[in-house]
Amino acid sequence: MNTLERPIVFNHVAPATPRVFALQRYAPLAVWVIVTLTLIFISLRIIGWGYLAAGDARRHVAKAFTEKPYTEIVVMRPDYSMDHSPGWEWLLRQVHRVTRWDSDALMSFSVVVGLLFVFLAPLPWVRRPEAWLAALLVETVTIPGLMGRFTQARPYLLTEGILIAILFSWSGENSEKPSRLKLALTCLAFALSAWIHGAWYLWVLPLIAFFMAAKWRSGLWLATCWIVGTIGGAILTGKPIEFLKQALLIAAAISHEQVPQWVLVGEFRPSYGEVFTLVVMLAVIVWRKQQDGACTNILRGPVFWLIAICWILGFKADRFWGDWGVPAALVWFTLEFQELMTDAWGATSWRRVMAGGLLAAPLFLHTTNDLERRYTTCLTEAFLDGSQPEMQGWMPEPKSIFYTADMRFFYNTFYKNPRAEWRYILGMEPALMPDADLQIFRRIQINNYSVSAYQPWVDKLQPGDRLEIDSLAQPTFSRLEWTNAATGIWIGRLPRGH
């Protein structure tokens, strides 16, 4: 009887084995679906809060609704001659023309596109996309404000995405000549970065990292692509020489101004030194050493050198670490986690799917929660609309000037009034102001925005001009008439008939 039962049991189990193997073939696809959908849904959930990116994102969106150059929007120093990010604003203008979206919808588009520039950049280059989720989770937890940078909807996010792709695709290559397709795509990437972002000169940082890592051949090819791509991006602006020169002039004007660092905009202030990222990197190195008994070779690669360079330069200006060092750290973590995951389980193991889900859930919840109102603060902000009846007569007249020492006021008011015929004394960067007004502005900052420090601008006011002051109480300049336009926002003007 037992001899008859054995084949019966065997015949019952055997057909299940091919089905199990057949299902395992779909494990990699399931991981890719989890990763891709998680990254897309993070972007959509954030804009679902009604989130409006602050700062430069608002002036980029507003610019899509007007053909005027910035010299007709902001009072600029004489050597400013053209827009800094022409490609990004051209793209937003085309999207507006095709879709007829209003400013809020166009802002949502900017937030999603900016996030996906970064989120999707490494996917063509990784074998284990779940390693990218792990890297994002580590860095967003380690750096609590990282999602604030990733959701700024600014063109530097395109450059960060391109940087991530280049580090993945170029850092391991040195001996052979890159393919023509790779060279062409890299040149195109540099061209788009120059045209859309504008800070073409900062690409020298990863080039230095390649040479410091002794990746001479790759570094030379990459430098060639950078030169060709930068020239191509400059040509796209229609004024290539002026565009390249303008970027350097702006950088020089910002760096040469002798002022206390605390009065600079955030990205130009020094970094505290992101020590927690270094601690986690050290932990990963120790873990890898325990796993395979040798220190990882990536410590000698261009990715590691770029992290080191930008961490050091961050003590001069945080943008070096935030815009270049953090993307490099994400690449470093992804490569390390990918090796660990490859050693831990096979490509078709369902443990990959479980790991992907266990990484996707906390990443989604962490990056999309409204911690400290990071996505909903904008819902209570004041946006002055010159078309409203209560603002009639209180906004500047055509060809006149809005004097303000608050960059947020410029961003919010320009966002709401993109076609207005007045100009702002302060726009997207104080160093671009005329010298006399820049000195007045810095004096206001250094005096902690004391109302009395605004006196030089009060003396300059013409009948069509307006002065905006942030204050809970009405400013004490008796020469002016005042209205409380919104909580903490006072607008002053010369008396009618003055």
TADA-V789812 format. One record per residue. N is the residue number from 0. PHI is phi in radians with two decimals (* if undefined). PSI is psi in whole degrees, -180 to 180 (999 if undefined). OMEGA is omega in degrees with one decimal (none if undefined). Layout:
# TADA-V789812
[[N/PHI/PSI/OMEGA] [N/PHI/PSI/OMEGA]]
This chain:
# TADA-V789812
[[0/*/-40/-179.8] [1/-1.13/-37/179.7] [2/-1.16/-28/177.3] [3/-1.36/-29/-177.4] [4/-1.29/-32/-175.7] [5/-1.07/-47/178.1] [6/-1.18/-28/178.7] [7/-1.14/-45/178.1] [8/-1.11/-43/-179.8] [9/-1.08/-44/-179.1] [10/-1.19/-26/179.8] [11/-1.36/-36/-175.3] [12/-1.47/-37/-171.5] [13/-0.97/-43/-178.8] [14/-1.14/-21/-178.3] [15/-1.27/-29/-175.4] [16/-1.10/-47/176.4] [17/-1.06/-34/179.7] [18/-1.18/-38/178.1] [19/-1.10/-46/178.9] [20/-1.13/-35/178.6] [21/-1.13/-40/178.9] [22/-1.20/-34/-179.6] [23/-1.08/-26/178.9] [24/-1.08/-24/-176.9] [25/-1.59/-3/179.9] [26/-1.06/-47/177.7] [27/-1.04/-40/178.6] [28/-1.11/-40/179.4] [29/-1.09/-39/178.3] [30/-1.11/-46/179.5] [31/-1.05/-40/178.6] [32/-1.11/-45/179.6] [33/-1.05/-48/-176.8] [34/-1.12/-50/-176.1] [35/-1.11/-46/-178.7] [36/-1.16/-37/178.5] [37/-1.06/-46/-178.5] [38/-1.15/-39/178.4] [39/-1.20/-44/-178.1] [40/-1.17/-30/174.5] [41/-1.04/-46/-179.7] [42/-1.08/-45/-177.5] [43/-1.21/-36/179.8] [44/-1.16/-37/-179.0] [45/-1.12/-46/178.9] [46/-1.24/-19/176.0] [47/-1.15/-19/175.0] [48/-1.30/-8/-172.4] [49/1.49/22/-173.4] [50/-1.19/133/172.3] [51/-2.09/116/179.1] [52/-1.04/143/-178.0] [53/-1.59/178/172.0] [54/1.19/-138/-172.8] [55/-1.03/-28/179.3] [56/-0.99/-35/-177.4] [57/-1.26/-37/179.1] [58/-1.32/-30/175.6] [59/-1.12/-44/178.9] [60/-1.15/-45/179.9] [61/-1.04/-36/-178.2] [62/-1.11/-24/178.8] [63/-1.19/-16/-176.6] [64/-1.76/6/179.3] [65/-2.55/148/178.2] [66/-1.64/-1/-175.9] [67/-1.23/140/172.0] [68/-1.26/165/-178.2] [69/-1.13/-23/177.8] [70/-1.16/-18/175.0] [71/-1.76/3/179.5] [72/-1.97/-38/-177.9] [73/-2.19/143/174.1] [74/-1.29/113/-173.4] [75/-1.93/160/171.5] [76/-1.19/156/-171.4] [77/-1.06/-30/-175.2] [78/-1.48/1/173.4] [79/-1.49/125/-172.2] [80/-2.25/-17/-178.5] [81/-2.70/164/-176.5] [82/-1.18/150/-173.9] [83/-1.47/-33/-177.4] [84/-2.18/66/-172.9] [85/-1.13/-34/-177.5] [86/-1.17/-41/-179.7] [87/-1.14/-44/-178.7] [88/-1.25/-31/173.1] [89/-1.11/-44/-179.9] [90/-1.07/-47/180.0] [91/-1.10/-36/178.9] [92/-1.14/-41/179.0] [93/-1.17/-41/177.8] [94/-1.09/-41/178.7] [95/-1.12/-42/-178.8] [96/-1.13/-37/-178.0] [97/-1.36/-43/-173.3] [98/-1.62/-24/-173.4] [99/1.07/26/176.8] [100/-1.13/150/173.1] [101/-1.40/-178/-173.7] [102/-1.13/-37/-179.1] [103/-1.18/-41/177.8] [104/-1.16/-39/178.3] [105/-1.16/-34/175.6] [106/-1.14/-43/177.6] [107/-1.03/-42/176.0] [108/-1.03/-44/-178.8] [109/-1.12/-41/-180.0] [110/-1.12/-47/-177.8] [111/-1.13/-47/-179.0] [112/-1.09/-43/179.2] [113/-1.06/-44/178.2] [114/-1.11/-44/-177.4] [115/-1.22/-27/172.4] [116/-0.93/-43/-177.7] [117/-1.45/-47/-173.0] [118/-1.10/-38/-174.2] [119/-1.67/-8/-173.8] [120/-1.00/-41/-175.5] [121/-1.46/-12/-169.1] [122/-1.05/-36/177.2] [123/-1.17/-13/-170.7] [124/-1.93/-9/-174.6] [125/-1.77/147/174.2] [126/-1.50/-32/-178.9] [127/-2.12/91/-176.7] [128/-1.08/-22/177.8] [129/-1.13/-23/176.0] [130/-1.15/-32/176.6] [131/-1.18/-40/175.8] [132/-1.08/-41/179.3] [133/-1.10/-41/179.2] [134/-1.13/-44/178.2] [135/-1.09/-42/-179.7] [136/-1.11/-44/-179.8] [137/-1.06/-48/-174.9] [138/-1.28/-37/179.3] [139/-1.23/-28/174.3] [140/-1.37/-41/-179.1] [141/-1.17/-39/-179.7] [142/-1.99/93/-174.3] [143/-0.98/-30/-178.2] [144/-1.56/9/-174.0] [145/-1.13/-40/179.5] [146/-1.14/-26/173.8] [147/-1.09/-35/177.3] [148/-1.31/-41/-177.3] [149/-1.23/-18/-178.6] [150/-1.87/19/-178.8] [151/-1.38/-8/174.8] [152/0.96/39/-179.0] [153/-1.98/158/-174.1] [154/-1.15/-16/178.1] [155/-1.10/-20/178.7] [156/-1.17/-31/173.4] [157/-1.10/-45/178.7] [158/-1.08/-40/178.1] [159/-1.10/-42/177.8] [160/-1.09/-42/178.2] [161/-1.13/-41/178.0] [162/-1.04/-45/179.0] [163/-1.04/-46/-179.6] [164/-1.11/-42/-179.2] [165/-1.17/-41/179.2] [166/-1.12/-39/177.1] [167/-1.18/-44/-170.5] [168/-1.51/-21/-174.9] [169/-1.94/-25/-169.4] [170/-1.18/-23/-179.2] [171/-1.64/-2/-174.1] [172/-1.86/139/178.4] [173/-2.67/-33/-168.8] [174/-1.55/-40/-174.0] [175/-1.73/155/176.7] [176/-1.22/132/177.9] [177/-1.09/154/178.5] [178/-1.17/159/178.6] [179/-1.08/-37/179.4] [180/-1.12/-43/-179.9] [181/-1.13/-42/178.5] [182/-1.11/-43/-179.4] [183/-1.12/-44/-179.8] [184/-1.15/-36/178.9] [185/-1.19/-42/175.7] [186/-1.05/-43/178.4] [187/-1.09/-40/179.9] [188/-1.11/-44/177.8] [189/-1.12/-39/179.5] [190/-1.10/-44/179.0] [191/-1.12/-40/178.9] [192/-1.08/-45/-179.5] [193/-1.13/-45/-176.0] [194/-1.23/-41/-174.3] [195/-1.52/-40/-176.2] [196/-1.66/-47/175.5] [197/1.78/-28/-176.4] [198/-1.50/62/-174.3] [199/-1.11/-30/-174.7] [200/-1.23/-22/-178.5] [201/-1.27/-12/176.8] [202/-1.18/-9/176.0] [203/-1.12/-23/-178.9] [204/-1.11/-54/177.3] [205/-1.14/-29/176.9] [206/-1.11/-43/176.7] [207/-1.06/-40/-180.0] [208/-1.08/-39/178.5] [209/-1.11/-42/-179.3] [210/-1.24/-36/177.7] [211/-1.17/-27/176.9] [212/-1.50/6/179.8] [213/1.13/25/173.9] [214/-1.55/67/-171.0] [215/-1.12/-49/-176.7] [216/-1.14/-48/178.1] [217/-1.08/-41/179.8] [218/-1.08/-41/-180.0] [219/-1.20/-42/177.1] [220/-1.11/-41/-179.5] [221/-1.16/-40/177.5] [222/-1.10/-38/177.0] [223/-1.10/-44/177.8] [224/-1.09/-38/179.4] [225/-1.10/-45/179.7] [226/-1.10/-48/-179.1] [227/-1.11/-46/-178.3] [228/-1.14/-39/179.0] [229/-1.12/-43/177.1] [230/-1.08/-43/178.3] [231/-1.10/-43/177.9] [232/-1.12/-38/177.8] [233/-1.14/-39/178.8] [234/-1.09/-36/179.5] [235/-1.07/-25/-179.9] [236/-1.29/-18/-176.4] [237/1.51/-12/178.7] [238/-2.40/69/-169.1] [239/-1.05/-47/-177.7] [240/-1.13/-46/-179.3] [241/-1.10/-39/-179.7] [242/-1.11/-49/-179.3] [243/-1.11/-42/179.8] [244/-1.17/-40/-178.2] [245/-1.07/-41/-179.7] [246/-1.07/-41/179.3] [247/-1.21/-38/179.0] [248/-1.12/-40/178.9] [249/-1.13/-45/179.0] [250/-1.07/-41/179.8] [251/-1.16/-41/-179.4] [252/-1.09/-38/-179.3] [253/-1.27/-44/-173.6] [254/-1.33/-25/-175.9] [255/-1.56/-9/-178.9] [256/-1.22/126/-177.8] [257/-1.61/89/179.5] [258/-2.44/160/174.1] [259/-1.02/140/-175.2] [260/-1.13/-24/-176.9] [261/-1.24/-14/178.5] [262/-1.56/-6/-179.6] [263/-1.33/161/174.4] [264/-1.13/158/-168.9] [265/-0.92/-44/-174.3] [266/-1.23/-16/178.2] [267/-1.73/0/174.8] [268/-1.45/158/-179.2] [269/-1.19/151/173.7] [270/-1.45/153/174.0] [271/-1.29/-15/-173.5] [272/1.66/106/-174.0] [273/-1.38/84/-173.2] [274/-1.32/-30/-175.3] [275/-1.18/-35/175.4] [276/-1.10/-41/179.1] [277/-1.14/-37/178.9] [278/-1.11/-44/179.4] [279/-1.15/-39/176.4] [280/-1.03/-44/178.9] [281/-1.08/-41/178.8] [282/-1.09/-40/178.8] [283/-1.15/-41/179.0] [284/-1.07/-45/178.7] [285/-1.08/-43/179.3] [286/-1.07/-47/179.1] [287/-1.08/-38/-179.4] [288/-1.13/-38/177.6] [289/-1.21/-32/-177.4] [290/-1.30/-47/-175.1] [291/-2.06/1/173.8] [292/1.34/7/-179.7] [293/-2.46/150/179.0] [294/-1.27/140/-176.8] [295/-1.10/140/-178.9] [296/-1.22/-17/-175.7] [297/-1.18/-14/175.2] [298/-1.12/-20/-178.9] [299/-1.82/7/-176.4] [300/-1.62/171/-179.0] [301/-1.11/-28/179.1] [302/-1.12/-47/179.1] [303/-1.10/-42/-179.1] [304/-1.13/-37/178.2] [305/-1.15/-39/176.0] [306/-1.03/-46/-177.8] [307/-1.12/-46/-179.4] [308/-1.05/-48/-174.7] [309/-1.28/-31/176.2] [310/-1.12/-41/179.0] [311/-1.19/-46/-179.3] [312/-1.16/-20/178.0] [313/-1.07/-23/177.0] [314/-1.27/-12/172.8] [315/-1.63/-48/178.6] [316/-2.63/131/-174.8] [317/-1.10/-23/-177.2] [318/-1.08/-29/178.8] [319/-1.10/-44/178.9] [320/-1.33/-47/-175.5] [321/-1.15/-41/-174.1] [322/-1.59/-25/-174.1] [323/-2.15/-40/-178.9] [324/-1.27/-43/-178.7] [325/-1.12/-47/175.5] [326/-1.00/-39/177.7] [327/-1.12/-40/177.7] [328/-1.11/-39/177.0] [329/-1.08/-42/177.7] [330/-1.12/-44/-179.4] [331/-1.02/-49/180.0] [332/-1.09/-41/-178.9] [333/-1.08/-46/179.9] [334/-1.10/-41/179.5] [335/-1.19/-46/179.4] [336/-1.12/-35/179.1] [337/-1.07/-42/178.0] [338/-1.15/-42/179.1] [339/-1.11/-42/-179.0] [340/-1.23/-35/177.7] [341/-1.11/-39/178.3] [342/-1.26/-27/-172.7] [343/-1.41/-38/-178.5] [344/-2.68/159/-175.9] [345/-1.29/167/-176.6] [346/-1.12/-29/-177.2] [347/-1.84/14/179.9] [348/-1.31/140/177.0] [349/-1.26/-10/173.4] [350/-1.14/-27/174.9] [351/-1.09/-42/-179.6] [352/-1.14/-43/178.1] [353/-1.09/-43/179.6] [354/-1.12/-42/178.4] [355/-1.04/-43/178.9] [356/-1.17/-40/179.8] [357/-1.21/-24/174.7] [358/-1.50/-38/-176.6] [359/-1.15/-40/-175.5] [360/-1.09/-54/179.7] [361/-1.17/-33/178.2] [362/-1.10/-45/179.8] [363/-1.11/-48/-177.6] [364/-1.14/-39/-177.9] [365/-1.22/-43/-174.7] [366/-1.42/-17/-176.1] [367/-1.88/-8/178.6] [368/-1.26/155/-175.4] [369/-1.61/51/-178.3] [370/-1.04/127/-179.5] [371/0.93/33/176.2] [372/1.00/35/-176.8] [373/-1.15/-24/179.9] [374/-1.87/-6/-176.3] [375/-2.16/1/175.9] [376/-1.00/-34/-178.1] [377/-1.08/-23/-177.0] [378/-1.19/-19/179.7] [379/-1.93/9/178.5] [380/-1.33/156/178.9] [381/-1.66/126/175.8] [382/-2.13/111/-178.6] [383/-1.38/127/-179.6] [384/-1.93/113/-177.7] [385/-1.13/-16/180.0] [386/-1.48/-10/-179.4] [387/-1.29/143/-176.7] [388/-0.99/-38/-176.4] [389/-1.22/-15/179.8] [390/-1.72/-1/-179.7] [391/-1.09/127/-178.7] [392/1.53/-10/-177.8] [393/-1.84/-8/173.0] [394/-1.67/156/-177.7] [395/-1.05/151/175.9] [396/-1.38/163/179.9] [397/-0.93/140/179.1] [398/1.22/9/179.7] [399/-1.74/-175/-170.7] [400/-2.19/138/172.4] [401/-1.71/110/178.2] [402/-1.52/126/-179.9] [403/-2.70/148/175.6] [404/-1.91/18/-176.6] [405/-2.12/112/179.3] [406/-1.11/-32/178.2] [407/-1.09/-36/178.5] [408/-1.11/-41/176.2] [409/-1.06/-50/-177.6] [410/-1.03/-47/-175.7] [411/-1.23/-40/-177.1] [412/-1.30/-40/175.6] [413/-1.13/-38/178.1] [414/-1.03/-38/-177.1] [415/-1.54/-22/-176.3] [416/-2.27/61/-172.7] [417/-1.16/-23/-177.4] [418/-1.79/10/-179.5] [419/-1.09/151/-174.2] [420/-1.67/5/176.7] [421/-1.64/173/175.3] [422/-2.13/159/179.4] [423/-1.86/139/179.1] [424/-1.27/-30/179.0] [425/-2.11/127/179.9] [426/-2.09/-126/-171.9] [427/-1.47/-12/179.4] [428/-2.71/118/-178.0] [429/-0.99/-35/-177.1] [430/-1.10/-13/178.3] [431/-1.56/-3/179.2] [432/-1.27/154/169.8] [433/-0.97/147/-172.4] [434/-0.95/-45/-177.1] [435/-1.10/-44/-179.9] [436/-1.26/-32/175.9] [437/-1.09/-40/178.4] [438/-1.13/-39/177.3] [439/-1.11/-45/-179.1] [440/-1.08/-46/179.7] [441/-1.11/-36/178.0] [442/-1.14/-38/176.6] [443/-1.10/-44/178.6] [444/-1.08/-49/-175.7] [445/-1.12/-29/177.1] [446/-1.58/21/174.8] [447/1.01/39/176.8] [448/1.03/35/175.1] [449/-1.07/138/-176.9] [450/-1.04/-37/-177.7] [451/-1.11/-24/-179.2] [452/-1.23/-15/178.8] [453/-1.41/-3/-173.3] [454/-0.92/-43/179.4] [455/-1.04/-35/177.4] [456/-1.29/-35/175.8] [457/-1.03/-42/-180.0] [458/-1.15/-26/-177.7] [459/-1.52/-15/-173.1] [460/-1.00/135/170.0] [461/-1.78/165/-176.3] [462/-0.94/-34/-178.6] [463/-1.50/-10/-177.8] [464/-1.40/162/174.9] [465/-2.38/152/178.2] [466/-2.09/128/177.6] [467/-1.89/131/178.0] [468/-2.31/133/174.3] [469/-1.45/116/-178.4] [470/-2.85/144/176.1] [471/-1.33/-29/178.9] [472/-1.93/157/179.9] [473/-1.09/131/176.4] [474/-1.02/156/-169.6] [475/-1.66/13/178.5] [476/-1.35/101/-176.9] [477/-1.21/-17/-179.8] [478/-1.18/-20/-173.4] [479/-1.93/153/167.9] [480/-1.58/148/-174.0] [481/-2.28/150/169.1] [482/-2.38/143/176.7] [483/-1.53/91/-172.4] [484/-1.20/-31/177.1] [485/-2.84/172/-178.6] [486/-0.99/118/178.3] [487/1.41/3/-178.9] [488/-2.06/115/177.9] [489/-1.97/137/177.6] [490/-2.06/127/-179.3] [491/-2.00/151/177.9] [492/-2.56/160/172.4] [493/-1.19/145/178.3] [494/-0.97/145/178.4] [495/-1.04/136/-178.5] [496/1.47/6/-178.1] [497/-1.19/999/none]]
